[in-house]
């Protein structure tokens, strides 16, 4: 799995950081930061959930 995020699309809702804090964070402006582009297998489910719940669809997951 590889995780990327389009910070230009991010609206700063913080869903990703709440659902998967080991993979996502927010900068001082509230925009998504990807902490682990290649997360461990035990994090895959929560990363998919974060991507699915992102209101701006700014998170991309490649399996």
C-alpha positions, 0 to 999 in steps of 0.5 A, spaced: 500 500 500 502 507 498 498 513 501 498 520 498 494 526 499 492 532 495 493 538 500 490 542 495 483 539 495 484 538 503 479 542 507 482 540 514 476 536 517 481 532 520 477 525 519 484 522 517 488 524 523 483 522 528 481 515 524 489 513 523 493 518 527 499 513 525 499 515 518 496 522 518 496 528 521 495 536 520 499 542 519 498 548 522 493 550 517 489 544 518 491 540 512 493 533 511 500 531 512 502 523 510 506 521 516 507 514 513 507 513 505 507 505 506 503 504 512 504 497 516 499 491 514 495 492 520 494 499 519 491 498 512 484 497 514 484 504 518 487 508 512 482 505 507 476 508 512 480 514 512 480 515 505 473 513 504 470 518 509 475 524 507 469 529 505 474 532 500 477 525 497 484 528 498 487 521 500 489 516 495 490 509 496 494 504 492 494 497 493 
